[in-house]
Amino acid sequence: MLNRRLLFLFLLCFVWPGTTLLYAQSDAFITGDALPDAPELALRGAYKVGVRTLKLTNPGQLDILKAKDGVVPTYDRPLTLEVWYPAQIPQGQTERTVYDQVMGQANNPQRPIIPYTFEGRALRDAEPVREGTPFPLVIVSHGYPGTRYLMTYLTENLASKGYVVVAIDHTESTYRDMANFSSTLLNRPFDDLFVLNEMARLSTKGSNSFLAGLSDANNTAIIGYSMGGYGVVNVGGAGYSAQAVAFFKQATGGSDALKLRAAGSPAMAAGPDPRIKAVVAFAPWGMERGIWDAEGLKGLRLPTLFIAGEKDDVSGYEKGVKAIFDGTVNADRYMLSYINARHNVAPNAPTAAVMKPGVSWNEYMHYAEPGWNERRINNINQHFVTAFIGMHLKGQDNRKYFDVPEKITDGVWPGFKPRAVGLEMRHQKP
């Protein structure tokens, strides 16, 4: 016991300059905690964090999985959401929760569903903070497959900085219910917009929700990873290509439902929802598959931060994410690249559950980045997403974090500790 106390005092005195020992109540590293070399804005904000689960239903949606001969029936589409928010932590309680997650893929005998849990720094069902409300809204969309818990390092962190953050379980696209890809192709933008509308409704003063008066849907950022990135790029204004519509029609036996969000459609001609102020797209999918073209990408006019691995082997880089960045000529956009990283630049770092002996290599590699420390990636993402949405949702002057040399070769970027390497930042104005 004495040795543990001496160790604590040593860490308290000699922690890396410029950081604080944030989590003395626990010896264990929890997903999203700041490493000693975390950049400046990765540290948690002034607010404690609460978390709640919501279950919603979007009625009358196209049931593309039951399309036949070009006819698509409708169904009531269920969506489960997780909401993180600034909260009051009662005396004697701890800002801690346990998330129920699974690894594997539905209907894949080679990758059976295996439940596991991991810890987070939020208190389940805590009372919201009411002073300073309403808080800006952030909507988060996972990959295919994934879950609403895929990026808790980021959702908790942003809530601690005065945002209401809602992450979506996209039905038919999670580990538990992964279904044909056509559902993901069609439903991502509709799910995002439905959640935006529901958050606006639930946040209205006088509603019976805990969100009443808490969130400002008129001041929203949308964040998506992989197929989530595909969705938010579309919601941000980029219409799908004619090639994408043709591919979808062939894959679904004759449905042209993707035309609803294609370039030139009434929805895309109307422009993005004015409540959305900024877009963050991690490794957005589709460019190498002809989902996007020059005409469609012109529709993205919102400030956008792209984040990608320079060796992305799923969405592609030069002909993938970077080509999307280059093609969004009407947007003020940045692109952060992790040199030598592949596709997994957005998820939580691997937890102990996926690193146990006997667990499939596929489950570990769903989170891991071969050339990077994933915890450091999490910290860098916290830093730049905080800076970016802070500029556009809170009017913060965070330009210094982006006005940097394209390559970080000398270890010096604003907000970073010395010896940082492996990053590139591009900026293009309309």
JORASUL-V235164 format. One record per residue. N is the residue number from 1. RES is the residue in three letters. SS is DSSP state (H for helix, E for strand, C for the rest). PSI is psi in whole degrees, -180 to 180 (999 if undefined). OMEGA is omega in radians with two decimals (NA if undefined). Layout:
# JORASUL-V235164
n,res,ss,psi,omega
N,RES,SS,PSI,OMEGA
N,RES,SS,PSI,OMEGA
This chain:
# JORASUL-V235164
n,res,ss,psi,omega
1,MET,C,-41,3.13
2,LEU,H,-41,3.14
3,ASN,H,-39,3.12
4,ARG,H,-39,3.12
5,ARG,H,-41,3.10
6,LEU,H,-40,3.10
7,LEU,H,-42,3.13
8,PHE,H,-44,-3.14
9,LEU,H,-37,3.10
10,PHE,H,-47,3.14
11,LEU,H,-40,-3.13
12,LEU,H,-37,-3.08
13,CYS,H,-30,-2.95
14,PHE,H,17,3.05
15,VAL,C,149,-3.09
16,TRP,C,131,-3.12
17,PRO,C,139,3.08
18,GLY,C,-7,3.08
19,THR,C,166,3.09
20,THR,C,155,3.08
21,LEU,C,94,-2.93
22,LEU,C,-27,-2.88
23,TYR,C,55,-3.09
24,ALA,C,-19,-3.09
25,GLN,C,-9,-3.11
26,SER,C,135,3.07
27,ASP,C,-18,-3.02
28,ALA,C,141,2.99
29,PHE,C,130,3.11
30,ILE,C,143,-3.11
31,THR,C,123,3.12
32,GLY,C,-11,3.11
33,ASP,C,154,-3.12
34,ALA,C,127,2.98
35,LEU,C,164,3.11
36,PRO,C,-28,-3.13
37,ASP,C,19,-3.14
38,ALA,C,139,3.07
39,PRO,C,164,-2.92
40,GLU,H,-49,-3.01
41,LEU,H,6,3.05
42,ALA,H,-24,-3.11
43,LEU,C,146,-3.13
44,ARG,C,157,-3.10
45,GLY,C,-165,-3.01
46,ALA,C,-18,-3.04
47,TYR,C,144,2.87
48,LYS,E,164,-2.97
49,VAL,E,134,2.98
50,GLY,E,164,3.13
51,VAL,E,140,3.10
52,ARG,E,157,3.11
53,THR,E,136,3.07
54,LEU,E,143,3.05
55,LYS,E,122,-3.08
56,LEU,E,165,3.09
57,THR,E,127,3.10
58,ASN,E,105,-3.00
59,PRO,E,153,2.97
60,GLY,E,33,3.14
61,GLN,E,154,3.12
62,LEU,E,126,3.12
63,ASP,C,79,-3.00
64,ILE,H,-24,3.14
65,LEU,H,-17,3.12
66,LYS,H,17,3.11
67,ALA,C,142,3.12
68,LYS,E,126,3.12
69,ASP,C,38,3.10
70,GLY,C,-3,3.12
71,VAL,E,128,-3.09
72,VAL,C,114,3.07
73,PRO,C,173,3.10
74,THR,E,162,3.07
75,TYR,E,166,3.04
76,ASP,E,114,-2.97
77,ARG,E,115,3.14
78,PRO,E,145,3.06
79,LEU,E,132,3.04
80,THR,E,133,-3.12
81,LEU,E,150,2.96
82,GLU,E,132,-3.07
83,VAL,E,124,3.03
84,TRP,E,144,-3.00
85,TYR,E,157,3.04
86,PRO,E,133,-2.96
87,ALA,E,162,3.01
88,GLN,E,127,3.13
89,ILE,C,111,-3.11
90,PRO,C,151,3.10
91,GLN,C,135,3.13
92,GLY,C,-9,3.08
93,GLN,C,159,-3.05
94,THR,C,144,3.10
95,GLU,C,75,-3.02
96,ARG,C,142,3.06
97,THR,E,172,3.06
98,VAL,E,126,3.14
99,TYR,E,134,3.08
100,ASP,E,118,-3.07
101,GLN,E,167,3.00
102,VAL,E,157,2.94
103,MET,E,162,-3.11
104,GLY,C,-171,3.14
105,GLN,C,134,3.11
106,ALA,C,139,3.06
107,ASN,C,22,3.08
108,ASN,C,100,-3.08
109,PRO,C,-21,3.10
110,GLN,C,-17,3.14
111,ARG,C,73,-3.08
112,PRO,C,153,3.10
113,ILE,C,124,-3.13
114,ILE,E,113,3.12
115,PRO,E,148,2.98
116,TYR,E,171,3.12
117,THR,E,158,2.98
118,PHE,E,158,-3.03
119,GLU,E,154,3.02
120,GLY,E,163,-3.13
121,ARG,C,75,3.07
122,ALA,C,155,3.13
123,LEU,E,124,-3.12
124,ARG,E,128,3.04
125,ASP,C,26,3.09
126,ALA,C,154,3.08
127,GLU,E,136,-3.14
128,PRO,E,155,2.92
129,VAL,C,133,-3.14
130,ARG,C,-23,3.13
131,GLU,C,133,3.12
132,GLY,C,5,-3.14
133,THR,C,161,0.01
134,PRO,C,154,3.10
135,PHE,E,148,3.05
136,PRO,E,155,-3.08
137,LEU,E,141,3.04
138,VAL,E,128,3.11
139,ILE,E,133,-3.04
140,VAL,E,132,-3.07
141,SER,E,125,-3.05
142,HIS,C,178,3.11
143,GLY,C,-169,-3.11
144,TYR,C,110,-0.14
145,PRO,C,172,3.12
146,GLY,E,-165,3.04
147,THR,C,175,3.10
148,ARG,C,-14,3.13
149,TYR,C,10,-3.03
150,LEU,C,-26,-3.07
151,MET,C,48,-3.12
152,THR,H,-27,3.08
153,TYR,H,-33,-3.09
154,LEU,H,-41,-3.09
155,THR,H,-44,3.09
156,GLU,H,-44,-3.09
157,ASN,H,-45,-3.14
158,LEU,H,-38,3.10
159,ALA,H,-36,3.13
160,SER,C,-13,-3.11
161,LYS,C,13,3.04
162,GLY,C,41,3.02
163,TYR,E,151,2.88
164,VAL,E,122,-3.01
165,VAL,E,125,-3.13
166,VAL,E,125,3.11
167,ALA,E,140,-3.00
168,ILE,E,135,2.79
169,ASP,E,105,-3.13
170,HIS,C,111,-3.13
171,THR,C,139,-3.13
172,GLU,C,14,-3.12
173,SER,C,11,3.11
174,THR,E,171,3.10
175,TYR,C,-39,-3.04
176,ARG,C,-31,-3.01
177,ASP,C,23,-3.11
178,MET,C,124,-3.10
179,ALA,C,-171,-3.10
180,ASN,C,143,-3.06
181,PHE,H,-23,-3.10
182,SER,H,-33,3.12
183,SER,H,-43,3.11
184,THR,H,-43,-3.14
185,LEU,H,-41,-3.07
186,LEU,H,-45,-2.83
187,ASN,H,-18,-3.03
188,ARG,H,-54,-3.11
189,PRO,H,-34,3.14
190,PHE,H,-38,3.06
191,ASP,H,-46,-3.10
192,ASP,H,-46,-3.10
193,LEU,H,-36,3.06
194,PHE,H,-44,3.13
195,VAL,H,-39,3.07
196,LEU,H,-46,3.14
197,ASN,H,-41,3.14
198,GLU,H,-38,3.10
199,MET,H,-36,3.06
200,ALA,H,-44,-3.14
201,ARG,H,-48,-3.08
202,LEU,H,-24,-3.12
203,SER,C,-4,3.10
204,THR,C,133,3.10
205,LYS,C,132,-3.10
206,GLY,C,-10,3.05
207,SER,C,164,-3.13
208,ASN,C,7,-3.10
209,SER,C,154,3.02
210,PHE,C,-17,-3.13
211,LEU,C,-7,-3.08
212,ALA,C,118,3.13
213,GLY,C,1,-3.02
214,LEU,C,-36,-2.99
215,SER,E,147,3.11
216,ASP,E,94,-3.13
217,ALA,E,-16,3.08
218,ASN,E,-3,-3.10
219,ASN,E,78,-2.93
220,THR,E,143,2.92
221,ALA,E,146,3.09
222,ILE,E,135,-3.09
223,ILE,E,131,3.12
224,GLY,E,149,-3.14
225,TYR,E,129,3.08
226,SER,C,-110,3.05
227,MET,H,-25,2.97
228,GLY,H,-37,3.05
229,GLY,H,-41,3.03
230,TYR,H,-44,-3.13
231,GLY,H,-45,-3.07
232,VAL,H,-28,3.04
233,VAL,H,-39,3.09
234,ASN,H,-47,3.11
235,VAL,H,-32,3.11
236,GLY,C,-10,3.04
237,GLY,C,-10,-3.11
238,ALA,C,119,-3.12
239,GLY,C,150,3.09
240,TYR,E,154,-3.09
241,SER,C,165,3.04
242,ALA,H,-34,3.09
243,GLN,H,-39,3.11
244,ALA,H,-42,3.13
245,VAL,H,-42,3.14
246,ALA,H,-41,3.10
247,PHE,H,-45,-3.13
248,PHE,H,-42,-3.13
249,LYS,H,-41,3.12
250,GLN,H,-41,-3.08
251,ALA,H,-23,-3.07
252,THR,C,12,3.10
253,GLY,C,29,3.01
254,GLY,C,0,3.14
255,SER,C,133,3.05
256,ASP,C,31,-3.07
257,ALA,H,-25,-3.14
258,LEU,H,-17,3.09
259,LYS,H,-23,-3.12
260,LEU,H,-27,-3.13
261,ARG,H,22,-3.13
262,ALA,E,159,3.09
263,ALA,C,133,3.13
264,GLY,C,-10,3.10
265,SER,C,158,3.12
266,PRO,H,-40,-3.11
267,ALA,H,-42,-3.10
268,MET,H,-32,3.10
269,ALA,H,-28,3.14
270,ALA,C,-16,-3.14
271,GLY,C,170,-3.10
272,PRO,C,159,3.09
273,ASP,C,126,-3.07
274,PRO,C,-13,3.11
275,ARG,C,-19,-3.11
276,ILE,E,124,-3.05
277,LYS,E,-19,-3.07
278,ALA,E,153,-3.13
279,VAL,E,136,2.99
280,VAL,E,118,-3.08
281,ALA,E,108,3.04
282,PHE,E,120,3.01
283,ALA,C,51,-3.08
284,PRO,C,136,-3.05
285,TRP,C,156,2.87
286,GLY,C,-25,-3.02
287,MET,H,-43,-3.13
288,GLU,H,-14,-3.14
289,ARG,H,8,3.10
290,GLY,C,14,3.14
291,ILE,C,-31,-3.12
292,TRP,C,150,2.98
293,ASP,C,177,-3.04
294,ALA,H,-42,-3.09
295,GLU,H,-45,-3.13
296,GLY,H,-40,-3.10
297,LEU,H,-23,3.09
298,LYS,C,-22,-3.10
299,GLY,C,-16,3.10
300,LEU,C,109,-3.09
301,ARG,C,-4,-3.11
302,LEU,C,150,3.02
303,PRO,E,131,-3.02
304,THR,E,138,3.00
305,LEU,E,116,3.02
306,PHE,E,140,3.09
307,ILE,E,129,-3.01
308,ALA,E,157,2.95
309,GLY,E,136,-3.03
310,GLU,C,-13,3.05
311,LYS,C,38,-3.13
312,ASP,C,122,-3.10
313,ASP,C,12,3.08
314,VAL,C,-57,3.11
315,SER,C,-14,-3.07
316,GLY,C,161,-3.12
317,TYR,H,-77,-3.09
318,GLU,H,-45,3.13
319,LYS,H,9,-3.12
320,GLY,H,-102,-3.05
321,VAL,H,-43,3.14
322,LYS,H,-35,3.10
323,ALA,H,-35,3.04
324,ILE,H,-47,3.11
325,PHE,H,-48,-3.13
326,ASP,H,-33,-3.05
327,GLY,H,-15,-3.14
328,THR,C,66,-2.93
329,VAL,C,-15,-3.12
330,ASN,C,7,-3.13
331,ALA,C,144,2.92
332,ASP,C,107,-2.96
333,ARG,E,150,3.05
334,TYR,E,156,3.04
335,MET,E,116,3.06
336,LEU,E,125,-3.14
337,SER,E,134,3.00
338,TYR,E,113,-3.09
339,ILE,C,132,-3.14
340,ASN,C,4,3.07
341,ALA,C,156,3.09
342,ARG,C,-127,-2.95
343,HIS,C,-23,-2.94
344,ASN,C,55,-3.10
345,VAL,C,2,-3.09
346,ALA,C,-33,-2.99
347,PRO,C,168,2.93
348,ASN,C,151,2.96
349,ALA,C,151,3.14
350,PRO,C,136,3.08
351,THR,C,172,-3.13
352,ALA,H,-33,-3.06
353,ALA,H,-37,-3.10
354,VAL,H,2,3.09
355,MET,H,7,3.14
356,LYS,C,147,3.05
357,PRO,C,137,3.11
358,GLY,C,-16,3.10
359,VAL,C,139,-3.10
360,SER,C,141,3.05
361,TRP,H,-35,-3.13
362,ASN,H,-37,-3.11
363,GLU,H,-42,3.09
364,TYR,H,-44,-3.07
365,MET,H,-7,3.01
366,HIS,C,-23,-3.12
367,TYR,C,-29,-2.92
368,ALA,C,151,3.00
369,GLU,C,115,-3.01
370,PRO,C,-36,-3.05
371,GLY,C,7,-3.02
372,TRP,C,156,2.90
373,ASN,C,114,-3.04
374,GLU,H,-31,3.10
375,ARG,H,-36,3.09
376,ARG,H,-40,3.05
377,ILE,H,-45,3.11
378,ASN,H,-45,-3.14
379,ASN,H,-42,3.14
380,ILE,H,-40,3.08
381,ASN,H,-43,3.09
382,GLN,H,-43,-3.11
383,HIS,H,-53,-3.02
384,PHE,H,-35,3.08
385,VAL,H,-41,3.06
386,THR,H,-47,-3.12
387,ALA,H,-42,-3.03
388,PHE,H,-52,-3.11
389,ILE,H,-24,3.04
390,GLY,H,-37,3.09
391,MET,H,-42,-2.94
392,HIS,H,-19,3.13
393,LEU,H,-23,-3.11
394,LYS,C,0,3.12
395,GLY,C,24,-3.14
396,GLN,C,144,3.12
397,ASP,C,83,-3.10
398,ASN,C,20,-3.05
399,ARG,H,-28,-3.10
400,LYS,H,-26,-3.13
401,TYR,H,-16,-3.13
402,PHE,C,-23,3.13
403,ASP,C,75,-3.01
404,VAL,C,161,2.99
405,PRO,C,149,-3.07
406,GLU,C,-41,-3.11
407,LYS,E,139,3.08
408,ILE,C,84,-3.08
409,THR,C,-22,-3.11
410,ASP,C,6,3.08
411,GLY,C,12,-3.09
412,VAL,C,111,2.96
413,TRP,C,145,3.11
414,PRO,C,131,3.11
415,GLY,C,-8,-3.10
416,PHE,C,148,3.00
417,LYS,C,161,3.09
418,PRO,C,157,3.05
419,ARG,C,15,3.07
420,ALA,C,138,3.13
421,VAL,C,170,2.94
422,GLY,C,15,-3.11
423,LEU,E,150,2.99
424,GLU,E,146,3.11
425,MET,E,123,3.06
426,ARG,E,152,3.09
427,HIS,E,131,3.05
428,GLN,E,133,3.06
429,LYS,C,159,3.11
430,PRO,C,999,NA
